[in-house]
Amino acid sequence: MQESPFYEIIMQRGIERGIEQGALQNCIKNILSILTERFPLSDTEPVAEILEPIQDLDRLSELHRKAVQTSSIDSFLQEVETQEK
């Protein structure tokens, strides 16, 4: 049975959306991994809730770089807040 072009477009969009969501979640996971390696877990736990709503992969990539460079969790959170504006 042949599938309609409309169906194929919808399927392709779904696949692309799934890939994008996976990339977002992976970037958040990597940020949290870096922060928990560098700082006490108790300090990094609230960060996950702050990062989860971010749906911009470029922004998360920039925060990933900041996580590597930051001197403290507070400094990292200031970066997150600054980027929100």
N, CA, C and O atoms as CSV, one atom per row, in Angstrom:
chain,resi,resn,atom,element,x,y,z
A,1,MET,N,N,0.844,-1.180,0.000
A,1,MET,CA,C,0.000,0.000,0.000
A,1,MET,C,C,0.892,1.247,0.000
A,1,MET,O,O,1.830,1.351,0.790
A,2,GLN,N,N,0.590,2.169,-0.880
A,2,GLN,CA,C,1.374,3.393,-0.996
A,2,GLN,C,C,0.844,4.444,-0.027
A,2,GLN,O,O,-0.364,4.603,0.150
A,3,GLU,N,N,1.777,5.151,0.590
A,3,GLU,CA,C,1.381,6.170,1.553
A,3,GLU,C,C,1.303,7.519,0.864
A,3,GLU,O,O,2.045,7.789,-0.080
A,4,SER,N,N,0.403,8.361,1.338
A,4,SER,CA,C,0.194,9.664,0.712
A,4,SER,C,C,1.365,10.600,0.999
A,4,SER,O,O,2.047,10.450,2.012
A,5,PRO,N,N,1.600,11.570,0.105
A,5,PRO,CA,C,2.662,12.561,0.344
A,5,PRO,C,C,2.439,13.331,1.646
A,5,PRO,O,O,3.393,13.653,2.354
A,6,PHE,N,N,1.181,13.621,1.956
A,6,PHE,CA,C,0.862,14.336,3.197
A,6,PHE,C,C,1.318,13.525,4.410
A,6,PHE,O,O,1.920,14.065,5.338
A,7,TYR,N,N,1.026,12.230,4.391
A,7,TYR,CA,C,1.422,11.343,5.480
A,7,TYR,C,C,2.944,11.336,5.626
A,7,TYR,O,O,3.466,11.385,6.740
A,8,GLU,N,N,3.646,11.274,4.506
A,8,GLU,CA,C,5.108,11.245,4.546
A,8,GLU,C,C,5.680,12.544,5.109
A,8,GLU,O,O,6.666,12.521,5.844
A,9,ILE,N,N,5.065,13.673,4.766
A,9,ILE,CA,C,5.508,14.965,5.304
A,9,ILE,C,C,5.328,14.996,6.818
A,9,ILE,O,O,6.222,15.417,7.553
A,10,ILE,N,N,4.170,14.548,7.270
A,10,ILE,CA,C,3.886,14.515,8.715
A,10,ILE,C,C,4.877,13.590,9.429
A,10,ILE,O,O,5.396,13.932,10.491
A,11,MET,N,N,5.131,12.439,8.852
A,11,MET,CA,C,6.083,11.500,9.454
A,11,MET,C,C,7.483,12.116,9.526
A,11,MET,O,O,8.167,11.988,10.541
A,12,GLN,N,N,7.903,12.774,8.463
A,12,GLN,CA,C,9.227,13.396,8.434
A,12,GLN,C,C,9.343,14.485,9.499
A,12,GLN,O,O,10.362,14.595,10.181
A,13,ARG,N,N,8.297,15.279,9.629
A,13,ARG,CA,C,8.307,16.329,10.665
A,13,ARG,C,C,8.387,15.723,12.058
A,13,ARG,O,O,9.085,16.239,12.931
A,14,GLY,N,N,7.672,14.632,12.259
A,14,GLY,CA,C,7.721,13.950,13.551
A,14,GLY,C,C,9.111,13.425,13.863
A,14,GLY,O,O,9.595,13.533,14.990
A,15,ILE,N,N,9.741,12.858,12.854
A,15,ILE,CA,C,11.103,12.349,13.033
A,15,ILE,C,C,12.059,13.495,13.355
A,15,ILE,O,O,12.879,13.388,14.267
A,16,GLU,N,N,11.953,14.584,12.608
A,16,GLU,CA,C,12.819,15.741,12.848
A,16,GLU,C,C,12.613,16.302,14.246
A,16,GLU,O,O,13.573,16.666,14.924
A,17,ARG,N,N,11.366,16.369,14.672
A,17,ARG,CA,C,11.064,16.881,16.017
A,17,ARG,C,C,11.664,15.968,17.089
A,17,ARG,O,O,12.197,16.443,18.092
A,18,GLY,N,N,11.572,14.669,16.870
A,18,GLY,CA,C,12.153,13.714,17.813
A,18,GLY,C,C,13.661,13.855,17.909
A,18,GLY,O,O,14.235,13.789,18.996
A,19,ILE,N,N,14.301,14.049,16.759
A,19,ILE,CA,C,15.750,14.243,16.745
A,19,ILE,C,C,16.115,15.524,17.495
A,19,ILE,O,O,17.068,15.546,18.275
A,20,GLU,N,N,15.353,16.584,17.255
A,20,GLU,CA,C,15.612,17.856,17.932
A,20,GLU,C,C,15.438,17.723,19.445
A,20,GLU,O,O,16.265,18.217,20.212
A,21,GLN,N,N,14.375,17.062,19.871
A,21,GLN,CA,C,14.142,16.881,21.306
A,21,GLN,C,C,15.263,16.057,21.935
A,21,GLN,O,O,15.694,16.335,23.054
A,22,GLY,N,N,15.729,15.044,21.210
A,22,GLY,CA,C,16.842,14.233,21.702
A,22,GLY,C,C,18.106,15.057,21.867
A,22,GLY,O,O,18.834,14.898,22.846
A,23,ALA,N,N,18.367,15.935,20.912
A,23,ALA,CA,C,19.550,16.796,20.985
A,23,ALA,C,C,19.450,17.752,22.170
A,23,ALA,O,O,20.436,17.982,22.870
A,24,LEU,N,N,18.260,18.309,22.395
A,24,LEU,CA,C,18.055,19.213,23.533
A,24,LEU,C,C,18.311,18.484,24.850
A,24,LEU,O,O,19.028,18.982,25.717
A,25,GLN,N,N,17.716,17.299,24.990
A,25,GLN,CA,C,17.872,16.535,26.225
A,25,GLN,C,C,19.322,16.113,26.439
A,25,GLN,O,O,19.814,16.110,27.568
A,26,ASN,N,N,20.001,15.758,25.356
A,26,ASN,CA,C,21.405,15.362,25.460
A,26,ASN,C,C,22.277,16.536,25.903
A,26,ASN,O,O,23.187,16.364,26.714
A,27,CYS,N,N,22.004,17.710,25.381
A,27,CYS,CA,C,22.772,18.895,25.756
A,27,CYS,C,C,22.554,19.228,27.237
A,27,CYS,O,O,23.508,19.545,27.949
A,28,ILE,N,N,21.319,19.159,27.693
A,28,ILE,CA,C,21.020,19.398,29.109
A,28,ILE,C,C,21.745,18.372,29.976
A,28,ILE,O,O,22.335,18.721,30.998
A,29,LYS,N,N,21.699,17.113,29.565
A,29,LYS,CA,C,22.379,16.048,30.303
A,29,LYS,C,C,23.879,16.324,30.396
A,29,LYS,O,O,24.483,16.129,31.451
A,30,ASN,N,N,24.472,16.772,29.308
A,30,ASN,CA,C,25.908,17.072,29.307
A,30,ASN,C,C,26.246,18.253,30.214
A,30,ASN,O,O,27.258,18.232,30.915
A,31,ILE,N,N,25.404,19.278,30.199
A,31,ILE,CA,C,25.618,20.429,31.089
A,31,ILE,C,C,25.585,19.974,32.544
A,31,ILE,O,O,26.462,20.324,33.333
A,32,LEU,N,N,24.574,19.196,32.889
A,32,LEU,CA,C,24.444,18.719,34.268
A,32,LEU,C,C,25.609,17.815,34.658
A,32,LEU,O,O,26.075,17.855,35.797
A,33,SER,N,N,26.070,17.012,33.729
A,33,SER,CA,C,27.208,16.133,33.994
A,33,SER,C,C,28.463,16.945,34.312
A,33,SER,O,O,29.194,16.626,35.250
A,34,ILE,N,N,28.703,17.975,33.541
A,34,ILE,CA,C,29.863,18.842,33.783
A,34,ILE,C,C,29.747,19.517,35.147
A,34,ILE,O,O,30.697,19.520,35.929
A,35,LEU,N,N,28.585,20.084,35.422
A,35,LEU,CA,C,28.409,20.811,36.683
A,35,LEU,C,C,28.518,19.889,37.888
A,35,LEU,O,O,29.112,20.269,38.897
A,36,THR,N,N,27.954,18.679,37.807
A,36,THR,CA,C,28.024,17.768,38.955
A,36,THR,C,C,29.430,17.209,39.142
A,36,THR,O,O,29.792,16.799,40.245
A,37,GLU,N,N,30.213,17.190,38.088
A,37,GLU,CA,C,31.617,16.775,38.212
A,37,GLU,C,C,32.442,17.865,38.905
A,37,GLU,O,O,33.389,17.566,39.633
A,38,ARG,N,N,32.081,19.106,38.677
A,38,ARG,CA,C,32.869,20.234,39.179
A,38,ARG,C,C,32.405,20.756,40.535
A,38,ARG,O,O,33.205,21.291,41.301
A,39,PHE,N,N,31.115,20.603,40.834
A,39,PHE,CA,C,30.542,21.207,42.037
A,39,PHE,C,C,29.728,20.173,42.807
A,39,PHE,O,O,29.347,19.145,42.247
A,40,PRO,N,N,29.456,20.435,44.095
A,40,PRO,CA,C,28.661,19.495,44.888
A,40,PRO,C,C,27.271,19.265,44.271
A,40,PRO,O,O,26.637,20.187,43.759
A,41,LEU,N,N,26.829,18.020,44.338
A,41,LEU,CA,C,25.530,17.649,43.775
A,41,LEU,C,C,24.401,18.498,44.350
A,41,LEU,O,O,23.480,18.881,43.630
A,42,SER,N,N,24.473,18.788,45.636
A,42,SER,CA,C,23.410,19.587,46.264
A,42,SER,C,C,23.300,20.978,45.641
A,42,SER,O,O,22.219,21.567,45.624
A,43,ASP,N,N,24.412,21.502,45.131
A,43,ASP,CA,C,24.389,22.817,44.480
A,43,ASP,C,C,23.838,22.748,43.061
A,43,ASP,O,O,23.269,23.719,42.562
A,44,THR,N,N,24.007,21.604,42.417
A,44,THR,CA,C,23.629,21.498,41.005
A,44,THR,C,C,22.209,20.988,40.778
A,44,THR,O,O,21.677,21.140,39.679
A,45,GLU,N,N,21.587,20.391,41.785
A,45,GLU,CA,C,20.247,19.820,41.607
A,45,GLU,C,C,19.215,20.812,41.066
A,45,GLU,O,O,18.436,20.433,40.192
A,46,PRO,N,N,19.167,22.058,41.538
A,46,PRO,CA,C,18.147,22.990,41.029
A,46,PRO,C,C,18.362,23.393,39.564
A,46,PRO,O,O,17.441,23.892,38.917
A,47,VAL,N,N,19.565,23.179,39.047
A,47,VAL,CA,C,19.877,23.618,37.689
A,47,VAL,C,C,19.031,22.873,36.656
A,47,VAL,O,O,18.626,23.465,35.656
A,48,ALA,N,N,18.762,21.600,36.876
A,48,ALA,CA,C,17.982,20.807,35.916
A,48,ALA,C,C,16.621,21.440,35.650
A,48,ALA,O,O,16.189,21.528,34.501
A,49,GLU,N,N,15.952,21.875,36.696
A,49,GLU,CA,C,14.628,22.495,36.539
A,49,GLU,C,C,14.705,23.796,35.753
A,49,GLU,O,O,13.760,24.160,35.053
A,50,ILE,N,N,15.810,24.483,35.867
A,50,ILE,CA,C,15.986,25.751,35.157
A,50,ILE,C,C,16.277,25.508,33.679
A,50,ILE,O,O,15.839,26.275,32.822
A,51,LEU,N,N,17.020,24.435,33.382
A,51,LEU,CA,C,17.396,24.153,31.996
A,51,LEU,C,C,16.285,23.481,31.188
A,51,LEU,O,O,16.175,23.713,29.984
A,52,GLU,N,N,15.471,22.664,31.825
A,52,GLU,CA,C,14.447,21.879,31.116
A,52,GLU,C,C,13.547,22.695,30.184
A,52,GLU,O,O,13.262,22.230,29.080
A,53,PRO,N,N,13.089,23.879,30.572
A,53,PRO,CA,C,12.188,24.626,29.674
A,53,PRO,C,C,12.877,25.226,28.442
A,53,PRO,O,O,12.199,25.662,27.512
A,54,ILE,N,N,14.206,25.252,28.424
A,54,ILE,CA,C,14.923,25.875,27.308
A,54,ILE,C,C,14.814,24.985,26.075
A,54,ILE,O,O,15.223,23.824,26.100
A,55,GLN,N,N,14.263,25.531,25.008
A,55,GLN,CA,C,14.038,24.780,23.773
A,55,GLN,C,C,14.895,25.281,22.613
A,55,GLN,O,O,14.583,25.021,21.451
A,56,ASP,N,N,15.961,25.990,22.921
A,56,ASP,CA,C,16.847,26.554,21.903
A,56,ASP,C,C,18.202,25.857,22.003
A,56,ASP,O,O,18.938,26.051,22.971
A,57,LEU,N,N,18.526,25.043,20.994
A,57,LEU,CA,C,19.757,24.261,21.032
A,57,LEU,C,C,20.999,25.148,21.028
A,57,LEU,O,O,21.989,24.823,21.683
A,58,ASP,N,N,20.962,26.252,20.306
A,58,ASP,CA,C,22.112,27.168,20.299
A,58,ASP,C,C,22.355,27.746,21.690
A,58,ASP,O,O,23.497,27.863,22.134
A,59,ARG,N,N,21.288,28.098,22.357
A,59,ARG,CA,C,21.404,28.644,23.719
A,59,ARG,C,C,21.968,27.592,24.673
A,59,ARG,O,O,22.842,27.890,25.487
A,60,LEU,N,N,21.466,26.366,24.567
A,60,LEU,CA,C,21.980,25.297,25.421
A,60,LEU,C,C,23.447,24.996,25.115
A,60,LEU,O,O,24.220,24.694,26.024
A,61,SER,N,N,23.827,25.075,23.860
A,61,SER,CA,C,25.234,24.855,23.496
A,61,SER,C,C,26.128,25.920,24.124
A,61,SER,O,O,27.226,25.626,24.598
A,62,GLU,N,N,25.649,27.146,24.121
A,62,GLU,CA,C,26.401,28.230,24.762
A,62,GLU,C,C,26.494,27.996,26.273
A,62,GLU,O,O,27.545,28.225,26.872
A,63,LEU,N,N,25.411,27.545,26.882
A,63,LEU,CA,C,25.435,27.252,28.316
A,63,LEU,C,C,26.362,26.074,28.616
A,63,LEU,O,O,26.967,26.020,29.686
A,64,HIS,N,N,26.475,25.152,27.697
A,64,HIS,CA,C,27.410,24.035,27.850
A,64,HIS,C,C,28.840,24.566,27.952
A,64,HIS,O,O,29.609,24.143,28.816
A,65,ARG,N,N,29.183,25.492,27.065
A,65,ARG,CA,C,30.514,26.111,27.127
A,65,ARG,C,C,30.704,26.855,28.450
A,65,ARG,O,O,31.773,26.793,29.057
A,66,LYS,N,N,29.662,27.554,28.885
A,66,LYS,CA,C,29.747,28.298,30.151
A,66,LYS,C,C,29.917,27.349,31.332
A,66,LYS,O,O,30.618,27.676,32.290
A,67,ALA,N,N,29.284,26.179,31.274
A,67,ALA,CA,C,29.406,25.204,32.361
A,67,ALA,C,C,30.853,24.751,32.529
A,67,ALA,O,O,31.308,24.506,33.646
A,68,VAL,N,N,31.564,24.644,31.423
A,68,VAL,CA,C,32.974,24.255,31.477
A,68,VAL,C,C,33.818,25.375,32.079
A,68,VAL,O,O,34.778,25.111,32.803
A,69,GLN,N,N,33.467,26.611,31.783
A,69,GLN,CA,C,34.287,27.763,32.166
A,69,GLN,C,C,33.922,28.389,33.508
A,69,GLN,O,O,34.752,29.076,34.102
A,70,THR,N,N,32.728,28.175,33.992
A,70,THR,CA,C,32.234,28.909,35.157
A,70,THR,C,C,33.033,28.604,36.426
A,70,THR,O,O,33.560,27.506,36.603
A,71,SER,N,N,33.105,29.589,37.284
A,71,SER,CA,C,33.841,29.421,38.539
A,71,SER,C,C,32.939,28.965,39.687
A,71,SER,O,O,33.427,28.525,40.728
A,72,SER,N,N,31.618,29.072,39.492
A,72,SER,CA,C,30.685,28.655,40.543
A,72,SER,C,C,29.298,28.420,39.948
A,72,SER,O,O,28.999,28.853,38.836
A,73,ILE,N,N,28.473,27.734,40.705
A,73,ILE,CA,C,27.089,27.523,40.267
A,73,ILE,C,C,26.370,28.862,40.174
A,73,ILE,O,O,25.603,29.091,39.239
A,74,ASP,N,N,26.609,29.740,41.130
A,74,ASP,CA,C,25.956,31.054,41.092
A,74,ASP,C,C,26.324,31.820,39.827
A,74,ASP,O,O,25.474,32.463,39.212
A,75,SER,N,N,27.578,31.748,39.449
A,75,SER,CA,C,28.025,32.408,38.224
A,75,SER,C,C,27.340,31.796,37.002
A,75,SER,O,O,26.937,32.518,36.089
A,76,PHE,N,N,27.210,30.479,36.983
A,76,PHE,CA,C,26.524,29.807,35.879
A,76,PHE,C,C,25.060,30.239,35.818
A,76,PHE,O,O,24.538,30.524,34.740
A,77,LEU,N,N,24.406,30.287,36.963
A,77,LEU,CA,C,22.993,30.687,36.999
A,77,LEU,C,C,22.813,32.132,36.544
A,77,LEU,O,O,21.795,32.469,35.939
A,78,GLN,N,N,23.787,32.981,36.828
A,78,GLN,CA,C,23.730,34.359,36.323
A,78,GLN,C,C,23.805,34.369,34.800
A,78,GLN,O,O,23.134,35.172,34.153
A,79,GLU,N,N,24.611,33.489,34.226
A,79,GLU,CA,C,24.693,33.372,32.764
A,79,GLU,C,C,23.352,32.944,32.184
A,79,GLU,O,O,22.906,33.476,31.168
A,80,VAL,N,N,22.717,31.985,32.835
A,80,VAL,CA,C,21.401,31.521,32.373
A,80,VAL,C,C,20.414,32.679,32.412
A,80,VAL,O,O,19.674,32.909,31.456
A,81,GLU,N,N,20.412,33.400,33.517
A,81,GLU,CA,C,19.494,34.529,33.682
A,81,GLU,C,C,19.780,35.624,32.656
A,81,GLU,O,O,18.852,36.201,32.089
A,82,THR,N,N,21.051,35.910,32.416
A,82,THR,CA,C,21.437,36.937,31.446
A,82,THR,C,C,20.956,36.568,30.049
A,82,THR,O,O,20.490,37.432,29.307
A,83,GLN,N,N,21.063,35.306,29.689
A,83,GLN,CA,C,20.638,34.862,28.360
A,83,GLN,C,C,19.123,34.878,28.204
A,83,GLN,O,O,18.622,34.930,27.081
A,84,GLU,N,N,18.390,34.835,29.305
A,84,GLU,CA,C,16.922,34.867,29.228
A,84,GLU,C,C,16.411,36.230,28.821
A,84,GLU,O,O,15.310,36.339,28.280
A,85,LYS,N,N,17.177,37.262,29.065
A,85,LYS,CA,C,16.719,38.629,28.804
A,85,LYS,C,C,16.865,38.998,27.358
A,85,LYS,O,O,16.525,40.115,26.968
